[in-house]
Amino acid sequence: MAETALENAKDPQVYEVAFHIDPNLSDTEVAAVYARVRALLSQGGEVIAEGEPKRMTLAYTISRIEAGRRYDFSHSFFAWVASILPPESVESIDKALALDKGVIRYLVVKTTAEAAKHAEEMHKARREVEGEGEEEVPAEAQETPEAAPEEARATL
């Protein structure tokens, strides 16, 4: 019985990667980050469900320290991708996401194909109800003092 459990642990599993993309990036750069993460998850497996980036207000501030500077984020672009992958590939995906400067926070979870497909259906239905436009962000909230200046972002 222990051998069967060990063999099953090597079988491909469904993993979902949920991630926040830096809100200071342009739409083109956001699309490039999303494409990189999607490609990463499709290299060793098959993408079965996904939710494209959508700008959102965060429930709490996410801070990141790079090159001795602190960056605070109150908004982000949120996206997710579910993929069927061999379990041994999860560690390399985790490392690649940690090194991607466009990803400010991420989470990798094991799930089921049914749950991932249901989430995609719900995501699509919600977009149809809300419309395809981005969330409206008041002008005063778009430029916060904790956001990194463009000059600083370019040097990172």
C-alpha positions, -999 to 999 in steps of 0.1 A, spaced: 0 0 0 29 24 7 42 19 -28 9 28 -43 7 61 -23 43 69 -34 35 62 -70 4 83 -68 24 112 -54 44 113 -86 13 114 -108 4 148 -123 -18 169 -100 -38 200 -105 -22 232 -91 -36 267 -91 -13 297 -90 -29 329 -78 -8 361 -81 -8 398 -78 10 418 -105 27 452 -98 1 479 -104 28 504 -115 34 484 -147 19 494 -180 -9 473 -196 17 458 -220 40 449 -191 11 434 -171 2 413 -201 39 402 -204 40 391 -167 8 372 -171 21 355 -203 53 346 -185 35 329 -156 11 312 -180 40 299 -201 58 287 -169 27 266 -160 22 252 -194 58 241 -199 56 210 -179 18 205 -180 -15 216 -194 -34 248 -185 -70 239 -177 -84 271 -163 -74 308 -159 -84 342 -149 -68 371 -167 -54 401 -148 -79 425 -134 -70 457 -114 -83 455 -78 -80 473 -45 -62 452 -19 -78 445 15 -45 454 31 -12 469 19 14 446 5 50 457 11 81 445 -8 117 454 -2 140 456 -32 175 469 -33 171 484 2 139 503 -7 104 496 6 75 496 -19 39 496 -6 10 485 -28 -27 493 -21 -37 481 -56 -26 453 -79 -36 433 -110 -49 399 -98 -47 368 -120 -47 330 -116 -38 300 -137 -47 263 -130 -26 236 -146 -20 199 -145 16 194 -134 40 168 -121 45 175 -83 83 178 -88 79 209 -110 62 229 -82 95 238 -65 109 253 -97 77 272 -104 78 286 -68 114 298 -74 106 314 -107 77 333 -93 98 345 -63 123 359 -88 98 376 -111 99 414 -103 65 419 -118 48 395 -93 44 411 -59 27 382 -42 17 347 -52 2 315 -38 5 279 -52 -22 255 -41 -31 219 -50 -67 217 -62 -90 196 -84 -98 200 -121 -135 204 -112 -128 232 -87 -105 250 -112 -131 248 -140 -159 260 -117 -138 290 -106 -132 299 -143 -170 296 -150 -177 318 -120 -150 343 -131 -165 346 -166 -201 350 -152 -189 377 -129 -172 396 -157 -203 394 -178 -224 409 -150 -199 435 -141 -187 443 -176 -152 439 -190 -139 474 -178 -114 478 -151 -124 487 -116 -128 525 -113 -101 539 -90 -105 574 -77 -77 597 -90 -65 605 -55 -61 568 -48 -41 561 -80 -10 580 -69 -2 573 -33 30 585 -16 40 549 -9 40 540 -46 75 539 -62 84 567 -86 88 556 -122 126 565 -121 131 541 -92 110 514 -108 131 516 -140 163 509 -121 151 478 -105 
